Every structure is written in C-alpha cells, then in structure tokens.
C-alpha cells in the first residue's frame, strides 16, 4: 500500500514538474575563467541527475572491489558448509546402510568446514565402534568432538558411556555416568544410561533407588519401566531369600510398587515361596489364598499347590472349594492332584491328574502322575508318563499310543457318554 502511494505521488510530482518546465524552462549559467556555459534549467537538472547516478554507481563499484576478498571468502565458506552438510547426510546414510569404513571417511572429510563438526566426529566414532576393532580411533573421534566449540559435552559423554556398555565395560562407565548424574540430576538421557549401567553391573539396590526418578521424569515407557521394575525386584527378592531374613523379605514386599505386588503373579508366587523357605508357611499360604479369592489366576493356583509345606489336608480342602466355579481349569486339577498326593490320597490324586492331562497335557502333570504310578509299582505306566512328559518338554507332539492323550483325542476314541478311562499301556 505504501509503495502504491509512493508511485502515485512520484507520478504527480513528475507531471507537475514537466508541465512547469515546459511553460518556463528557466535559465542557468556557469562561468569559470574564460569559459561560460549557458543552458536551460530543465537540461541542467537532467545532467545533474545523470552525474549523480554515475557517481553513485562508481562509489558502489569501488566499495564492492574493496570488499571483494571478504565476499569471496564468505561465499567460499558458504559453499564449504553446504558441501559438509551434504557429506554429513551421505555419511549418515552410509552408516545406516552398514558401510562403516566409507561412512567414517565421508564424515571426517568435511568436518573442519561444518557448522556442527561435533556431529561429524560423533557419527564417525559410532561408525568405528560398530564396524571396527580399533577402539583408539573411536576414542580419538570422541575427544575431537568434545574439543569442538559449542559442543554438548553431556551428549559426548553419554555416547562414551553407550560404547563402554556395548563393550561390557560397565565398571569404566560407572564413574562417568555417576559424575554426569551429580551435575545433571534430572537429565533424561543421564538417568536412562545410569539405569542401564546399574542393570549391567547387577547393582540392584542403587537401581531400586533410581526407579522412582525414572518414573517421575518419564524416561521409560510404561512397558519397559514395568519390565525393569520386575527384573530389579525379582533380583532383590532372590537376594533377600538367600539371606533367609524374614524381616528383609517383608520390608522388600512393602517397598515394591503396588502394581508389582498386585498384578505380577510370578513375583507374588516367588515371594510366597521365599516366605515358605523362611518357615513362614502360614503367611505364604494366606497370601496366595486371599489373592486367589480376589482374582482367579492359574499361576497363583499352581504356586499354591507347590508350597509343599503346612497343613496339606486344609490346603486340599481349600482348593477343592474352588472346583465349583473352576472345575474345568487344568491347572487347578494339577494343584489338587499334588495336594491329594501329599495327603497320600493316591486314588483321588490320580483322578485329578488324569483329568488335568485330558484338558491340557503338561510336563508337570505327567511327572506327578508318573511318580504316583511309580510309587504304586506300575512301572510300565510310570515310564509312559515320564516319556510323554519329556516329549512335551522338548516340544515334540504326543504319540497316539501313550499313557495319556489330549482330551479331544481321548473323546474320539471313547465315544460319547463314556466315563473317564483308566490309562492303559501302549500296545
């Protein structure tokens, strides 16, 4: 809008001046010594404008010539930086494609002229780390990256820690990453690599103390964080169980996250087993029984049957109370078979185990049934049970002529309306 207004005003002034000069062109005279110049004022203005324009361009040209070395240097730097950026892109692509030696050479070629030379050296160090055994070259590139002006030194140190952990040198990485933690206590990258360092060192207690900060800073996603919590507290549980300290076990249980105590069945069963080993069998039985009462889970039911201590008759009575709602659960039947076996109710144990196998053949059920048959001196049948369990354990399908068959095959052989068959030896 301003440009349009300026053009209109200029046109009006030009027309007005042209009309005024046409009516009265004026008079101009210049005298110098014996020379006298007489002309119209309009012609004088035109010549003056031409001389001013010529003078302006001559001055601009002189300035350009004066600055030409600096301009040439700037243009050269611009060209070099553009070239180094292209080489960075090419080197990164070569690194991703697995061409380590070529990537290292390409990345180093124009690092000096780059606006971000540290990126060239870091990628070159990564290429050397991944595709070469010459670790001294990798470390040289890291030092050069660290010496670049304006480098993010935390990023360089984290890269160094990453390389050391890849080489299983967590002892060397530990002082570096702990120093970074002291300087940057809430840095997500520092927290992440500190957790990985403790994990590789199996330093579970420091990792336990770090878990709340990892969760607070959202360093890990929900699933990786849950897996790390599970691994950490399982290791701490094993350590506490090995110490045979009941107080230490209970303290660890209280410290464990609620999600782990309530939703991780394997952790809960391991804790109950540790309580049993510390002669707190009633506490272990109550914990499993109350948890199963709140939510049915086959892993908890199997764990209940493997306590192997306490009042077996009471435990069997409790488990049989679950039959009304979960009589078709093969794991409940396996647990009932184990508990009946402990109570020396062999006929009942055999019935439960055979029903479990018909619903879902498992190596554990075959083992329990084989031991039961062996104690009854049914050696051929026991051998068939152990053989079938072994085949399941190594991933081979059951043979049609065996101690027991899957439920569907057994039903086809019996026909409708048949009662549970007594296992027969293979012909």
Helices and strands as residue ranges (DSSP letters): H 2-23, E 28-32, E 35-39, H 41-96, H 100-109, H 117-131, H 135-147, H 153-166, H 170-183, H 188-201, H 204-216, H 222-243, H 246-255, H 258-263, H 265-277, H 281-294, H 298-305, H 312-320, H 323-326, H 330-342, H 346-359, H 363-375, H 379-393, H 407-414
